Amino acid sequence: RKEVEQDPGPFNVPEGATVAFNCTYSNSASQSFFWYRQDCRKEPKLLMSVYSSGNEDGRFTAQLNRASQYISLLIRDSKLSDSATYLCVVNNRYGGSQGNLIFGKGTKLSVKP
Amino acid sequence: DVKVTQSSRYLVKRTGEKVFLECVQDMDHENMFWYRQDPGLGLRLIYFSYDVKMKEKGDIPEGYSVSREKKERFSLILESASTNQTSMYLCASSLDGTGTTEAFFGQGTRLTVV
């Protein structure tokens, strides 16, 4: 089983639509979860962290289900500027306190006028 | 703002050449990473370093080595470049070594090996 799995898309939606992305992770010991955004030919940038209780940032809502090892991102009222690839990211602990980030392959979103 | 700077945006090298990719961060971050990104494969971790002179292999270290002589600088070395190392290379840094804090990326180096 791959460590972080996402539907690659593309998701083609009209402006104003609500769109949801899902992600599953395999390491039950993972403790930190993020969504990153990557624009075409640009580097990834943090969109938002994902907390156990769920969290919202404007039009974006992230949810975490630890029992199912599942993360989601909901985008409401899609804008043209939301067009990008969305990367699900999970931390991976090595021995002791060291760890690094494992990236999913990303879900591509295209918002059309 | 955190700045992660990679020395080149585009590089073209010949098969068999030794290639150095340099990365510098200006925020005193503990952790630094090298990823490569390929279509359909996403970002894959090559090496990371959680302290000066410390390094850990990632998922695909074969054909690569790294150097971290100073905290702010993390170099990726291709000992003998091959065409299958043609890729986008992304350097990142994060505050600590736990993998729980945001990673900041450089702008990427697109390497072509001919």
Interface residues (C-beta under 8 A of the other chain):
Chain A: Q31 S32 F34 K42 E43 P44 K45 L46 S49 L87 N91 N92 R93 Y94 S97 Q98 G99 N100 L101 I102 F103 G104 K105 G106
Chain B: N31 F33 Y35 G40 L41 G42 L43 L45 F48 Y50 E56 G58 L90 S94 G97 T98 G99 T100 T101 E102 A103 F105 G106 Q107 G108
